[in-house]
Amino acid sequence: MNAAQREEFFRRLAEINPKPVTELNYSSPFELLVAVTLSAQSTDVGVNKATDRLFKVANTPEAILALGEEGLKQHIRTLGLFNSKAKNIIAACQMLIEKHGGQVPETRAELEALPGVGRKTANVVLNTAFGQATMAVDTHIFRVSNRTGLAPGKTPLAVERALLKRVPEAYLLDAHHWLILHGRYTCRARNPKCAECPVVDLCRWRQKKKYLAQAEPPSP
């Protein structure tokens, strides 16, 4: 896409959803950090069910640390990889208390130093909790960026850098959420809803004609 097309791409997504938000439930930066950590290989719906139980009992580093690893597992055992997630969250809580006064840090380097926190998780927290213009490239954003021609790249980091360079500045803060939601509900991995896509005319995906044709009503 050229600059004018990218501008129009995000203008339309913003018109449909002016104030996009994460579908993870949270009420503090720490709750968001835990929720995003738990979301690996799990759905947002599943994570929200687990955190709804967990956060009623413990929603601070101190409280979760008091639960202990085994106690934490009881609240998140419905999620994939819950053993390793519990271990990392407990270790992260210990580090938050010892090095950050129990507060979630606002820099990428400090976030990525926490056990279980990679670049994507750090970007989500920086963007959603602290309002920084970062781009957390998950499978949805990676697919949409490559499929549409918005910001092609062979790796998540390459796509992240391309998006930060190409997304119009006025839309950069919320672009992360627009792209995730677009990939989750419209530009799906299987059976994308091209006929319902608000940016289909801007999309460079060669296979879109196939899905548009499938949505056309049969001839009388």
Number of C-alpha atoms within 10 A of each C-alpha: 16 10 12 9 15 18 17 14 21 21 17 13 19 16 9 12 13 12 10 17 14 15 13 18 18 20 10 12 19 21 22 22 23 27 20 22 22 27 21 17 9 15 14 18 12 17 24 18 16 19 23 14 13 18 17 8 13 17 17 19 24 15 13 21 19 14 15 14 19 12 13 22 19 15 19 22 14 14 20 17 15 18 15 13 24 26 17 19 25 23 17 23 26 19 17 21 16 10 12 13 11 16 14 23 21 17 14 17 11 15 23 17 13 20 18 20 21 14 16 20 25 26 24 24 26 23 20 19 19 14 13 17 19 24 28 25 26 17 14 18 28 24 23 24 22 16 19 20 17 23 24 20 18 9 10 19 16 14 23 24 15 17 23 17 12 17 19 19 12 11 16 19 19 22 25 26 23 23 23 23 21 17 21 16 13 18 24 16 15 6 9 17 18 23 17 12 15 16 17 18 13 16 21 14 14 9 10 19 13 10 14 16 12 12 13 9 7 7 4 3
